[in-house]
Amino acid sequence: EAILACDVIVIDLSRRDYCGSLIAAALEEVQSPDMNKRVISVSNVLTWGKTKRHPDDPDAVLTEEDYRRRKPWPTIKDAVTVEKSLIKMGKAPGVSAWCVCAGFLYHPGYGHFGMLLSNVWQGLPLWSLGAGKNYLPTIHLDDLVSILAEVVENPPRETHYILAMDESHNTQEEILTAIGTYLGTGDVQRKTMESAMLTPGFSMNLAETLQLDLNMQAGCIREMPIAWRYEGGIVDNIPQLVNEWKETHNIAPLKILLHAPPGAGKTFYGHQLADHYELPLLNPDQLVADGLAELERTIAGAESGSGPSAGGAFAADSEEMEAVRHQLFNHREAIKAHAGPGKYPAETVLHFLRAKLDTPNVRNQGYILDGYPTTVDEARELFADGGAREPVPLIAHPNPAIPADLNQSWMPDVVVAFDVKDSVIHSRIMAQPESALAGTRQTEDVLMKRLDEWRALNTDDNTILNWFDEMEIHPLIINLDSPTLRSTEVMQQLIKAIGVPHNFGPSREEIGKKRAALEEAARIEQARLAAEDVARQTEERVRQIKAQKEWTAKMKQVELQEEEVLEAHSAPLRQYLLHNVMPTLTQCLIEVCKVRPDDPVDYLADLLF
């Protein structure tokens, strides 16, 4: 009743429920000449999913005049039935009806487009169904709303079927490549329906949309005075669409640089921050080691004819592979000749670090930069704009204080400086067991040398912190001198200053893995406690047995000592008895034996006394 009481009724037929058919049936029952109601149904291009091209001109576009021969996708036949019912109803007095067929809807917070962007943002591969040469009509949700508002305010009289789509005429491959190029590597995997169904995040509705091949041209809306937002479609407006998507979800790359002397604990806090903000931790030494290992794997794969480097442009005898070998050789030679501060030459570190900063994961998510650069010269080289990539990423909130010769998309948003005295660092290192420091750069002699080198490069007048401060990237100073300061307190300071994460939460798979890891950790902890309890009980039994044995041995020793003392005290008495009593007593007893008196005791007494 509430719906029928409205003068304008908009029915969403793309939801695939029974509401549209129920409303249409209710309108048909109460239809009368004096109703004066406007009904607008909104469907999508799946209602044209099985429509064949013109037999005489296969390249001809489909227009509103072709709506009578449209063939729907099997799963959306009910929507076409409702459309036909409404168009028929609109020809009678009392009800005016229009059917608006929208292209593939895209919007930062809506449906499959947002899902595609989030997948690429998180490093998941893009995939297309088939070769991707099929046409996908599209329209932004805001532009569709503008069209619907215009239909309500100024309904067209010439037609009751309206195609609502932009002017893009892009193929599936063009759309996916544009998304992948801007947010990722640009690679799009071709998949069959069978393999796509095994892909995480697969939905049949998305698969149905990607299989469409409809080269369509809107007509009626071209004469409407609407303010288009994205008339050129997804491909022409991908930078603006991505920024709109970022703002909708409040996500942005978060770039944090950690600056501290060696041994201050920046790597420890770097791992903590990386876990909290779900960002990659960029350690220069580790990046160089990983980069060299990747070059070796690339060469080995090409030479063995297996792996991703085999064949094509990466064939073992190709110019590209020769360049890879030359690059690896140069890095190895530079490392051998390196005698300055740091584990690797500055040129090698700079090469691999700049390459990492230009990867999709770091561009999208951000980074935790662990202890590099340490000088202004290193910072200028690292963040230098050596030629913008294509397409150029839009920066939502550019910093006018950053010079034009620096790549602003690489510059850190937050600079954290850990302030700690050398004596505190030395005390902490001395408190560590030697076995934990063996083979590292944290031994006392090596660390003191590294500290001296670092202090020489970072004086009060010549520090990289002043360079960032001049560009309005004000460093966050954290003092670590206090011996009672706990790491949790430091993390609380950092999180409070940096703010909330600007990233997607963990995926279902990550949540599952984390839950499984927590359960495994709880199981291990329970087993450890049980083992400790068993060990403690065993140790207690061993201790009790040992104590019992010791007590028994001591008691035997005491008895022996008592016997010795008693023996010593009784010796004079025995001597007296043996010399003075026993001879007389013996003679008397012999006499008693000879006589055999009736009362031996009295007789013996008489003899003795």
Secondary structure, 3 states (H helix, E strand, C coil): CCCCCCCEEEEEHHHCCCHHHHHHHHHHHHCCCCCCEEEEEEEEHHHHCCCCCCCCCCCCCECHHHHHHCCCCHHHHHHHHHHHHHHHHHCCCCEEEEEEEECEEEECCEHHHHHHHHHHHCCCCEEEECCCCCECCEEEHHHHHHHHHHHHHCCCCCCCEEEECCCCCCEHHHHHHHHHHHHCCCCEEEECHHHHCCCCCCCHHHHHHHCCCCCECCCHHHHCCCCCCCCCHHHHCHHHHHHHHHHHHCCCCEEEEEECCCCCCHHHHHHHHHHHHCCCEECHHHHHHHHHHHHHHHHHHHHHCCCCCCCHHHCCCCHHHHHHHHHHHHHHHHHHHCCCCCCCCHHHHHHHHHHHHCCHHHHHHEEEEECCCCCHHHHHHHCECCCCCCCCCCCCCCCCCCCCCECCCCCCCEEEEEECCHHHHHHHHHCCCHHHHCCCCCCHHHHHHHHHHHHHHCCCCCCHHHHHHHCCCCCEEEECCCCCCCHHHHHHHHHHHHCCCCCCCCCHHHHHHHHHHHHHHHHHHHHHHHHHHHHHHHHHHHHHHHHHHHHHHHHHHHHHHHHHHHHHHHHHHHHHHHHHHHHHHHHHHHHHHHHCCCCHHHHHHHHHC
